[in-house]
Amino acid sequence: MTGQYVKIEKIAYTYGTRSLFSDLSFNLPHGCVLQIMGKNGSGKTTLLQLISGIKTCQEGTIFWDKTIHYTYIGHKNAIKGELSPIENLKLYNPSDNKCRQALEMIGLELRHHLRPCYMLSAGQQRKVALSRLFLSDAHVWLLDEPFTALDENTKNRMTLHLEKHTSNGGSAIIAAHEPLKIQKSVIKKLVIK
Amino acid sequence: MTPSRYFIFCLRLLLRQRREVALPLFFFLIVLSLFPMVFPAKDLPSLAPAVLWITALLSILLSLNNLFREDVEDGFLTQLLLSPAPLSSLIAMKLLAHWIAYVLPLFIALPLFGLWYRVPTENLLVLASSLALGTPSLLILGAIAAALSAGLKQGGILLMLITLPLATPILLFSLTITDMAANGLSYTAPAYFLLAMAIVSASLGPLVISASLRISIS
């Protein structure tokens, strides 16, 4: 596993009689962004869920470097609408300051920090979900359609954070339709047909 | 995410969802208030334990309908699954918060129940003890069914179908306690049985629920 965070060997997944992918192998080196691409329903989310361990592989093996940890942000935000962004984030870090900083890093204005999340727009809710990345010191970010509902400004901000993360030796696996606009990081692309 | 932090998170969330939390309590009070209207007053004290227990059972089941479904729908369950803390410990905290929010208020309504059903205070205390011993197992049984049906659209009915037959022993032993107490007999044996059930459910229940949720989500 030297130089690799994850090594995936010959995995396969079938929904009913439909095979999403089979004999799929790749690895995730340090400091690299792996973009999973494919049309709707091609199995991008399933692949991310298999890598994260939410789902179990039907065939093949996924080897994780046991010394590291990862964060997963799915296409659902996993936030509670009745609670404010700060209250949602305090589950992951009890420090008010750290939570505020995380929200500021993703660009959620201070005035929204204490409002119930159901009062925020879809894009603002997505920002709350993504700000969880900055509360963990995860080596690998697993992101499912992270840019959905985000404005250009936040997309650029998020791209800069991704570049910074990889320059520090971290890696990311991202399922996204659009090609990523990352310039300073190594990008590997995996297209699921 | 730690179990203690998740417990506070759950309590805070339930406090914000107070309208939803109040509904099973209102259901409990409304159903209890129906019996004194249709049964003669002299029959009420003898009916009281059964009515209280069945109403409490239904009100707890009502509260369990959304126990995990919301977490599945908003993606929160994946965060629980991937948390470094064991899923079973997080589930135990969620159930504890749920018991505090939904079951504890039933005890507060007991004096009113005693008044409606003309239950003497000493019998009311026995009823409260039987509820305290029986409701944890009941909640955990229901939570297992809620976890199994979390990913289903018509999960509410399945929840009832799974839980109601399994809840029968708890109901019988609880009613035995009140029956024996009313006849001046020692009720330690059924009380110990309920306590044992509560301990076994609390120890194994979160593990079973964790496994059920993993099956539901995959």
Interface residues (C-beta under 8 A of the other chain):
Chain A: Q49 S52 G53 I54 K55 T56 H69 Y72 G74 H75 K76 N77 A78 I79 K80 G81 E82 L83 E87 K90 L91 Y92 P94 P116
Chain B: M1 R5 Y6 F9 R12 L13 R16 Q17 E73 D74 G75 F76 T78 Q79 L81 L82 P84 I217 S218
